Amino acid sequence: MAIHPTRSPLPTDPSTIHTKLWELIKDIRFGMLTSRGSNGALCAQPLTVQNRDIDEDATLYFFIAKSGEPHARLQADKAVNVSFADPGADSYVSLAGTAHFVDDARLKQELWSPLAKAWFPGGPTDPDLVLLAVQIAQAEYWDVQESKMTQLFKMAKAAVTGERPTRLGQHQELRLS
């Protein structure tokens, strides 16, 4: 069943856009990174967001292994999508952008967390560790604020009347670059 939310006026202030996107994804922590494989097929894998917020450059950071398949794929095609879903909150975000690699020791240390040690036992100086930076160019989100009971009532009413439910949350497309 598709959510048909209303569109609100498009925000244009970058800090407002960044704040809204961070509000929607900050508690999800895992994004599904989709990129193109060597055979042309789309491949997705979960990655942990390392940011504490979305910076002024609209960049998300992920730790990945230089020796891994995603690193090799992203060398060939830098176009990516990162999607986030919080079904409990009826919140969904899709971010399209460009991937690049950052080998900045200070930034690795700043973003490091004890949980990352499970994947990179050498810590932030592990020679296989590289930061994947995704520069967000476009974002789209669906955010439903109505309670489940209100949603069910609106959908039942729509089923009886044959009309689409109205105002089931907010849908927005944003350009960041």
C-alpha positions in Angstrom: 0.0 0.0 0.0 1.5 3.3 -1.0 1.6 6.3 1.2 0.2 9.4 -0.6 1.3 12.3 1.5 0.8 15.9 0.6 3.6 18.1 -0.6 4.5 21.1 1.5 6.3 24.2 0.3 9.8 23.4 -0.7 12.4 24.6 1.8 15.4 26.3 0.1 17.6 27.2 3.1 20.4 24.6 3.3 20.5 24.5 7.1 16.7 23.9 7.2 17.1 21.0 4.7 20.1 19.5 6.6 18.2 19.8 9.9 15.1 18.0 8.5 17.1 15.2 6.9 19.2 14.7 10.0 16.0 14.7 12.1 14.6 11.9 9.9 17.8 9.6 9.8 19.7 10.3 13.1 18.1 7.5 15.0 18.2 4.9 12.2 22.0 4.6 12.1 22.0 2.0 9.3 21.6 3.1 5.7 21.3 0.8 2.6 24.0 1.9 0.2 23.1 1.1 -3.4 25.7 1.2 -6.1 26.2 -0.4 -9.5 28.2 -3.7 -9.7 30.7 -4.7 -12.3 27.9 -6.5 -14.2 25.7 -3.4 -14.3 23.3 -4.7 -11.7 22.4 -2.6 -8.6 23.8 -3.9 -5.4 22.9 -2.8 -1.9 24.4 -3.3 1.5 23.8 -2.0 5.0 26.4 0.5 6.3 26.5 2.4 9.6 26.3 6.2 9.4 29.3 7.6 11.3 28.1 11.3 11.4 26.9 13.1 14.4 24.9 15.4 12.1 24.8 16.3 8.4 27.6 18.9 7.8 27.3 22.0 5.8 28.6 20.1 2.7 25.7 17.6 3.0 28.1 14.7 3.4 27.5 11.4 5.1 30.4 9.2 6.2 30.7 5.4 6.5 33.7 3.2 7.4 34.4 0.6 4.7 37.3 -1.8 4.0 39.7 -0.9 1.2 39.8 -4.7 0.4 36.1 -5.1 0.1 33.8 -5.3 -2.9 32.0 -2.0 -2.2 35.3 -0.2 -2.4 36.1 -1.8 -5.8 32.5 -1.1 -7.1 32.7 2.6 -6.1 36.0 3.1 -7.8 34.3 2.3 -11.1 31.0 4.1 -10.6 30.6 6.8 -7.9 26.8 7.3 -8.3 25.1 6.0 -5.1 21.8 6.0 -3.3 21.5 5.6 0.5 18.0 4.8 1.8 16.8 4.8 5.4 13.5 3.4 6.7 11.9 3.7 10.1 8.6 1.8 9.6 7.6 2.3 13.3 7.7 6.1 12.8 6.4 5.9 9.2 9.5 7.8 8.0 11.5 7.0 4.8 14.4 8.8 3.2 16.2 8.3 -0.1 19.5 10.2 -0.7 21.2 10.3 -4.1 24.7 11.5 -4.4 28.3 10.9 -5.3 30.8 8.7 -3.4 34.4 9.5 -2.8 37.0 8.2 -0.4 38.6 10.2 2.4 41.8 9.1 4.1 42.0 11.7 6.8 43.4 10.4 10.0 41.9 13.2 12.1 38.4 12.7 10.7 38.7 8.9 11.2 39.6 9.4 14.8 36.8 12.0 15.3 34.2 9.6 13.8 35.5 6.5 15.5 33.3 4.5 17.9 34.0 1.3 19.9 31.4 -0.6 17.7 33.6 0.0 14.6 36.3 -2.0 16.2 34.3 -5.2 15.4 35.0 -4.6 11.7 38.3 -2.8 12.0 40.3 -4.3 14.9 43.3 -2.0 14.2 41.2 0.9 15.3 41.0 4.2 13.3 44.6 3.6 12.1 43.7 0.2 10.6 45.4 0.1 7.2 42.2 -1.4 5.6 39.9 1.3 6.9 38.8 4.1 4.6 36.0 6.7 5.0 33.4 6.5 2.3 32.0 10.0 1.9 28.6 10.4 0.2 28.0 13.9 -1.0 24.2 14.3 -1.1 22.9 15.9 -4.2 19.2 15.1 -3.9 17.0 13.9 -1.2 13.5 12.6 -1.0 11.5 11.8 2.1 8.1 10.6 3.2 7.2 11.4 6.8 3.8 10.5 8.3 3.0 12.3 11.5 -0.6 11.0 11.9 -1.3 8.3 14.4 -1.9 4.7 13.2 -5.5 5.0 14.2 -5.9 8.2 12.1 -4.2 6.6 9.1 -6.4 3.6 9.4 -9.5 5.8 9.6 -8.5 7.8 6.5 -7.7 4.6 4.5 -11.0 3.0 5.5 -12.9 6.2 4.5 -11.0 6.2 1.2 -11.9 2.6 0.6 -15.6 3.4 1.2 -15.7 6.6 -0.9 -13.3 5.5 -3.6 -11.1 8.6 -3.2 -7.5 8.6 -2.1 -6.8 9.3 1.5 -5.8 13.0 2.1 -3.0 14.4 4.1 -1.2 11.2 5.1 2.0 12.9 6.1 4.6 14.9 4.2 6.5 14.0 1.0 9.3 16.2 -0.2 12.0 16.2 -2.9 15.0 18.4 -2.1 18.1 19.4 -4.2 21.2 20.0 -2.2 23.6 20.8 -5.0 
